[in-house]
Amino acid sequence: MQRLWTKEFVSLTAAMVFLGTGFYMLLPTLPLYIQELGGSEAQVGLVAGIFTLTAVVFRLIVGGLLDRYGRRIFLLLGLLVFAVCVYLYNWVGGIAVLLALRMVHGASWAVCTTSIGTTVTDVIPESRRGEGMGWFGMSMTIAMALGPMLGTRVMQSQSFHDVFLIAAALSAVALAMAFATRVPFQSGAGARRVDFVEKPLIPLMLALLLLTVSYGGITAFIPLWSETISVNPGLYFLVFAIMITAVRPVAGKMADRYGEAAVILPSLAVVTVALIILCLFQDIFGIVASAVLYGIGFGAAQPAFQAMALRLARPDRKGVANASIFTAFDLGISVGSIALGWIFPYTGYPGMFAVSALAVAGSLVLFGVFARKRMKQRQPEEPSVS
């Protein structure tokens, strides 16, 4: 069996832990910071959405550049700008300035995460891709567990200033680790053009987009909703992260053995049930039960989507394939946070979560009808390529 746990794989995964922890410290705290600046629920959704919308645009650009010019320069530059942006939140004095900073921050997030995610695929053996992506995904799981709780604790015991300072320091550690990591990649400098989207992956992208519409609503509004029912805003994210930690290694091995569709289809159904629970139970039971199921479903589906994309894409287009999947991921979050923020005044939290459930149900139908068919069409071609 080919070796998975190389020095490069461990270093990149650890760097993602530090980067993700700094990022997720902002999830439960930034909505409250926006309210302190005088922002409304709609503006909370706009601030969250503009970040991911900018990330979408830059992912479309950076994926092809990674394949043509290599990973390292984009990885280091993205991490540097990300750390600086987090620190600059200390100097924001209004919503307009915050929106501008979030655009730059979103661009840096797109560059550094696409670079790390693509670099990791260079060091993961193909025969262990699902397992490797599952373990790499654990880096964000750990960040999801530590970040929101750490951010909430620092905000309550100290200040927003300290939240941003610690998050910036964690991002700087990720930059240092990436700088010290060597990756076995030679750029395809002879390529004549830079492509932005892997077209065969479009059905898969649309299914993932609909799934992450719900994630956009969760990340933007669970902190606010938790406050209204006197529950710690970090509780949902902690339970969510614990369940992802439990499910991802198992789901990754299942994807390698039985195929990604066998993991994605039931996972989407579980996520739909999790969101329905939020509609029906407006209390701590609803939060915990939903977080358990959402963590299981989302934790299994997300790396399986990425592994499937890499399996369908050409070997020399890993950067574009990763960028395509991350673009769908970010666009879904952006659409979800902005659109759900707009409908909140008319539906309240239960109606907003119901719309999220419908989006995931649509993802289930779309994936079952189109994306799995696309996978079957491409699989027969694989032996002739190798």
Phi, psi and omega per residue, in radians:
M1 nan 2.360 -3.128
Q2 -1.176 2.574 -3.069
R3 -1.321 2.289 3.110
L4 -1.739 -0.770 -2.969
W5 -1.512 1.195 3.055
T6 -1.479 2.927 3.113
K7 -1.043 -0.705 -3.118
E8 -1.153 -0.748 3.136
F9 -1.100 -0.768 -3.141
V10 -1.135 -0.743 -3.104
S11 -1.133 -0.774 -3.134
L12 -1.174 -0.672 3.110
T13 -1.143 -0.737 3.111
A14 -1.138 -0.695 3.102
A15 -1.057 -0.659 3.125
M16 -1.194 -0.546 3.068
V17 -1.069 -0.842 -3.110
F18 -1.165 -0.785 3.119
L19 -1.068 -0.836 -3.109
G20 -1.131 -0.653 3.122
T21 -1.097 -0.762 3.072
G22 -1.068 -0.698 3.133
F23 -1.152 -0.813 -3.059
Y24 -1.328 -0.234 2.971
M25 -1.070 -0.451 -3.097
L26 -1.468 -0.299 -3.045
L27 -1.038 -0.961 -3.118
P28 -1.450 -0.205 -3.042
T29 -1.743 -0.618 -3.082
L30 -1.119 -0.722 3.061
P31 -1.004 -0.672 3.113
L32 -1.245 -0.594 3.085
Y33 -1.147 -0.683 3.111
I34 -1.118 -0.728 3.081
Q35 -1.094 -0.649 3.098
E36 -1.123 -0.526 3.076
L37 -1.390 -0.043 3.124
G38 1.712 0.234 -3.118
G39 -1.418 2.723 3.119
S40 -1.712 3.096 3.087
E41 -1.056 -0.690 3.125
A42 -1.110 -0.658 3.120
Q43 -1.248 -0.552 3.025
V44 -1.039 -0.820 3.103
G45 -1.106 -0.655 -3.139
L46 -1.163 -0.757 -3.140
V47 -1.122 -0.728 3.094
A48 -1.171 -0.699 -3.086
G49 -1.227 -0.659 -3.104
I50 -1.156 -0.535 3.086
F51 -1.078 -0.930 -3.077
T52 -1.294 -0.526 3.091
L53 -1.120 -0.729 3.069
T54 -1.132 -0.694 3.112
A55 -1.057 -0.650 3.116
V56 -1.019 -0.855 -3.090
V57 -1.061 -0.794 -3.078
F58 -1.293 -0.507 3.066
R59 -1.118 -0.672 3.132
L60 -1.070 -0.469 -3.129
I61 -1.547 -0.789 -2.952
V62 -1.284 -0.488 -3.087
G63 -1.031 -0.874 3.117
G64 -1.164 -0.598 3.113
L65 -1.141 -0.612 3.090
L66 -1.085 -0.728 3.137
D67 -1.202 -0.543 -3.073
R68 -1.523 -0.769 -2.985
Y69 -1.936 -0.068 3.133
G70 1.756 2.988 -2.995
R71 -1.633 -0.653 -2.834
R72 -1.036 -0.853 -3.060
I73 -1.079 -0.696 -3.139
F74 -1.254 -0.637 3.117
L75 -1.080 -0.864 -3.086
L76 -1.217 -0.750 -3.137
L77 -1.119 -0.746 3.139
G78 -1.089 -0.758 3.133
L79 -1.150 -0.673 3.130
L80 -1.100 -0.854 -3.129
V81 -1.145 -0.648 3.115
F82 -1.039 -0.848 -3.126
A83 -1.072 -0.725 3.133
V84 -1.121 -0.739 -3.134
C85 -1.083 -0.741 3.133
V86 -1.056 -0.739 3.125
Y87 -1.110 -0.641 -3.070
L88 -1.231 -0.201 3.041
Y89 -1.035 -0.426 3.120
N90 -1.091 -0.397 -3.028
W91 -1.815 0.124 3.136
V92 -1.314 2.316 -3.131
G93 -2.068 -0.009 -3.117
G94 -2.938 2.978 -3.067
I95 -1.144 -0.671 -3.102
A96 -1.095 -0.801 3.114
V97 -1.128 -0.689 3.131
L98 -1.081 -0.718 3.120
L99 -1.078 -0.737 3.122
A100 -1.106 -0.761 3.132
L101 -1.143 -0.660 3.137
R102 -1.132 -0.537 3.095
M103 -1.140 -0.810 3.111
V104 -1.140 -0.726 3.138
H105 -1.086 -0.742 3.114
G106 -1.103 -0.670 3.097
A107 -1.098 -0.765 -3.133
S108 -1.165 -0.648 3.086
W109 -1.075 -0.729 3.117
A110 -1.080 -0.786 -3.077
V111 -1.172 -0.862 -3.026
C112 -1.284 -0.666 -3.127
T113 -1.277 -0.652 3.071
T114 -1.146 -0.665 3.133
S115 -1.156 -0.808 3.132
I116 -1.118 -0.811 -3.111
G117 -1.074 -0.651 3.128
T118 -1.313 -0.695 3.113
T119 -1.071 -0.679 3.113
V120 -1.082 -0.670 3.133
T121 -1.134 -0.407 3.085
D122 -1.224 -0.462 -3.048
V123 -1.852 -0.064 3.099
I124 -1.579 2.221 3.068
P125 -1.046 2.460 -3.088
E126 -1.050 -0.626 -3.104
S127 -1.238 -0.235 -3.134
R128 -2.119 0.507 -3.035
R129 -1.097 -0.818 -3.139
G130 -1.096 -0.759 3.119
E131 -1.127 -0.769 -3.125
G132 -1.111 -0.761 3.119
M133 -1.173 -0.559 3.083
G134 -1.136 -0.794 3.112
W135 -1.174 -0.718 3.093
F136 -1.083 -0.664 3.083
G137 -1.079 -0.383 3.094
M138 -1.117 -0.420 3.102
S139 -1.062 -0.742 3.099
M140 -1.292 -0.483 3.068
T141 -1.117 -0.830 3.096
I142 -1.051 -0.717 3.123
A143 -1.113 -0.680 3.111
M144 -1.126 -0.568 3.130
A145 -1.327 -0.775 -3.055
L146 -1.419 -0.755 -3.006
G147 -1.010 -0.999 -3.113
P148 -1.069 -0.720 3.133
M149 -1.167 -0.742 3.108
L150 -1.133 -0.772 3.128
G151 -1.071 -0.764 3.128
T152 -1.122 -0.757 -3.131
R153 -1.100 -0.791 -3.132
V154 -1.149 -0.713 3.135
M155 -1.090 -0.750 -3.085
Q156 -1.290 -0.626 -3.077
S157 -1.608 -0.399 -3.102
Q158 -2.232 -1.718 -3.083
S159 -2.853 2.948 3.031
F160 -1.083 -0.608 3.119
H161 -0.970 -0.782 -3.127
D162 -1.204 -0.587 3.067
V163 -1.026 -0.866 -3.102
F164 -1.182 -0.631 -3.132
L165 -1.154 -0.794 3.132
I166 -1.156 -0.731 3.121
A167 -1.081 -0.682 3.101
A168 -1.148 -0.680 3.122
A169 -1.126 -0.724 3.102
L170 -1.095 -0.679 3.108
S171 -1.148 -0.627 3.104
A172 -1.149 -0.635 3.068
V173 -1.097 -0.742 3.096
A174 -1.040 -0.709 3.108
L175 -1.076 -0.777 3.140
A176 -1.100 -0.719 3.137
M177 -1.169 -0.713 3.120
A178 -1.141 -0.660 -3.141
F179 -1.087 -0.591 -3.093
A180 -1.520 0.006 -3.068
T181 -1.738 2.285 3.046
R182 -1.705 2.426 3.138
V183 -2.207 2.406 -3.088
P184 -1.453 1.350 -3.104
F185 -2.424 2.359 3.017
Q186 -2.029 2.263 -3.065
S187 -1.221 2.654 3.081
G188 -1.535 1.165 -3.025
A189 -1.129 -0.318 -3.115
G190 -1.414 -0.122 -3.126
A191 -1.130 2.456 -3.072
R192 -1.507 -0.369 -3.098
R193 -2.480 2.786 3.091
V194 -1.925 2.016 3.120
D195 -1.565 2.639 -3.044
F196 -1.849 -0.467 -3.110
V197 -2.428 2.425 3.029
E198 -1.496 1.759 -2.954
K199 -1.001 -0.661 3.119
P200 -1.087 -0.255 -3.106
L201 -1.600 0.015 -3.046
I202 -1.016 -0.778 3.089
P203 -1.047 -0.696 3.104
L204 -1.119 -0.705 3.119
M205 -1.090 -0.735 -3.124
L206 -1.140 -0.692 3.112
A207 -1.128 -0.743 3.115
L208 -1.165 -0.653 3.107
L209 -1.009 -0.810 -3.136
L210 -1.124 -0.616 3.072
L211 -1.115 -0.777 -3.050
T212 -1.402 -0.154 2.925
V213 -0.981 -0.746 3.121
S214 -1.176 -0.632 3.135
Y215 -1.161 -0.610 3.052
G216 -1.063 -0.714 3.091
G217 -1.182 -0.679 -3.141
I218 -1.092 -0.880 -3.052
T219 -1.189 -0.591 -3.087
A220 -1.449 -0.578 -2.929
F221 -2.057 -0.288 3.051
I222 -1.022 -0.743 3.100
P223 -1.018 -0.707 -3.136
L224 -1.246 -0.734 -3.138
W225 -1.140 -0.693 3.131
S226 -1.043 -0.670 3.127
E227 -1.095 -0.623 -3.088
T228 -1.236 -0.369 3.126
I229 -1.959 0.307 3.044
S230 1.022 0.794 3.077
V231 -2.085 2.463 3.116
N232 -0.960 2.183 -3.101
P233 -1.044 -0.402 -3.129
G234 -1.470 -0.151 -3.062
L235 -1.077 -0.824 -3.111
Y236 -1.013 -0.816 -3.076
F237 -1.201 -0.552 3.099
L238 -1.159 -0.871 3.123
V239 -1.098 -0.748 3.102
F240 -0.965 -0.823 -3.109
A241 -1.191 -0.666 3.118
I242 -1.064 -0.757 -3.129
M243 -1.186 -0.651 3.074
I244 -1.084 -0.726 3.127
T245 -1.009 -0.699 -3.120
A246 -1.279 -0.602 -2.953
V247 -1.623 -0.523 -2.949
R248 -1.125 -0.800 3.116
P249 -1.042 -0.705 3.132
V250 -1.178 -0.782 -3.113
A251 -1.126 -0.640 3.121
G252 -1.092 -0.771 3.113
K253 -1.163 -0.639 3.091
M254 -1.122 -0.675 3.125
A255 -1.121 -0.699 3.106
D256 -1.137 -0.618 -3.035
R257 -1.507 -0.755 -3.005
Y258 -1.936 -0.128 -3.097
G259 1.773 2.637 -3.064
E260 -1.148 -0.593 -3.109
A261 -1.069 -0.600 3.142
A262 -1.161 -0.338 3.092
V263 -1.662 -0.748 -3.012
I264 -1.199 -0.782 -3.059
L265 -1.032 -0.939 3.110
P266 -1.157 -0.515 3.138
S267 -1.136 -0.722 3.112
L268 -1.116 -0.642 3.094
A269 -1.132 -0.692 3.138
V270 -1.152 -0.716 3.109
V271 -1.082 -0.711 3.114
T272 -1.041 -0.774 3.108
V273 -1.098 -0.693 3.138
A274 -1.034 -0.699 -3.130
L275 -1.302 -0.572 3.071
I276 -1.111 -0.653 3.104
I277 -1.048 -0.690 3.108
L278 -1.110 -0.550 3.101
C279 -1.200 -0.614 -2.980
L280 -1.610 -0.496 -3.038
F281 -2.167 1.816 -3.124
Q282 -1.666 1.070 -3.117
D283 -2.730 -3.030 -3.086
I284 -1.142 -0.533 3.069
F285 -1.079 -0.784 3.125
G286 -1.058 -0.714 3.138
I287 -1.107 -0.872 -3.069
V288 -1.186 -0.833 -3.114
A289 -1.087 -0.735 3.126
S290 -1.155 -0.737 -3.124
A291 -1.099 -0.663 3.109
V292 -1.064 -0.916 -3.086
L293 -1.232 -0.676 3.133
Y294 -1.125 -0.704 3.111
G295 -1.099 -0.742 3.117
I296 -1.101 -0.896 -3.070
G297 -1.186 -0.882 -3.104
F298 -1.190 -0.679 -3.124
G299 -1.113 -0.599 3.109
A300 -1.408 -0.663 -3.020
A301 -1.289 -0.747 -2.984
Q302 -1.060 -0.895 3.100
P303 -1.195 -0.475 3.098
A304 -1.178 -0.667 3.045
F305 -1.028 -0.795 -3.102
Q306 -1.182 -0.742 3.110
A307 -1.087 -0.679 3.133
M308 -1.150 -0.702 3.118
A309 -1.078 -0.751 3.130
L310 -1.168 -0.556 3.130
R311 -1.245 -0.600 -3.108
L312 -1.457 -0.427 -3.088
A313 -1.424 2.785 3.036
R314 -1.182 2.606 -3.099
P315 -1.036 -0.523 -3.115
D316 -1.528 0.161 -3.108
R317 -2.201 0.614 3.119
K318 -1.114 -0.662 3.137
G319 -1.083 -0.814 3.132
V320 -1.146 -0.703 3.134
A321 -1.093 -0.813 3.099
N322 -1.102 -0.745 3.132
A323 -1.093 -0.664 3.129
S324 -1.087 -0.779 -3.132
I325 -1.200 -0.762 3.120
F326 -1.137 -0.583 3.095
T327 -1.094 -0.816 3.101
A328 -1.074 -0.718 3.124
F329 -1.029 -0.889 -3.101
D330 -1.199 -0.689 -3.125
L331 -1.131 -0.677 3.087
G332 -1.097 -0.745 3.100
I333 -1.091 -0.754 -3.130
S334 -1.100 -0.861 3.125
V335 -1.067 -0.741 -3.114
G336 -1.120 -0.858 -3.086
S337 -1.150 -0.701 -3.125
I338 -1.281 -0.892 -3.083
A339 -1.123 -0.746 3.135
L340 -1.181 -0.550 3.041
G341 -1.137 -0.626 3.113
W342 -1.210 -0.653 -3.074
I343 -1.509 -0.198 -3.099
F344 -0.956 -0.773 -3.121
P345 -1.044 -0.397 -3.081
Y346 -1.689 -0.436 -3.037
T347 -2.017 -0.400 -2.998
G348 1.271 -3.088 -3.100
Y349 -1.133 -0.756 -3.137
P350 -1.038 -0.774 3.132
G351 -1.149 -0.635 3.123
M352 -1.117 -0.750 3.105
F353 -1.214 -0.511 3.079
A354 -1.147 -0.720 3.078
V355 -1.083 -0.688 3.098
S356 -1.073 -0.727 3.120
A357 -1.086 -0.688 3.109
L358 -1.116 -0.675 3.121
A359 -1.086 -0.754 -3.134
V360 -1.211 -0.639 3.055
A361 -1.060 -0.674 3.059
G362 -1.116 -0.650 3.076
S363 -1.071 -0.733 3.134
L364 -1.054 -0.789 -3.141
V365 -1.151 -0.812 -3.094
L366 -1.103 -0.768 3.137
F367 -1.106 -0.769 -3.119
G368 -1.101 -0.630 -3.051
V369 -1.501 -0.752 -2.980
F370 -1.852 -0.933 -2.978
A371 -1.153 -0.729 3.124
R372 -1.132 -0.653 3.075
K373 -1.087 -0.709 3.113
R374 -1.094 -0.688 3.129
M375 -1.090 -0.757 -3.135
K376 -1.132 -0.583 3.129
Q377 -1.200 -0.585 -3.085
R378 -1.500 -0.487 -3.043
Q379 -1.016 -0.710 -3.133
P380 -1.076 -0.368 -3.093
E381 -1.359 -0.339 -2.972
E382 -1.067 -0.758 -3.100
P383 -1.049 -0.657 -3.118
S384 -1.208 -0.463 3.126
V385 -1.225 -0.745 -3.108
S386 -1.380 nan nan
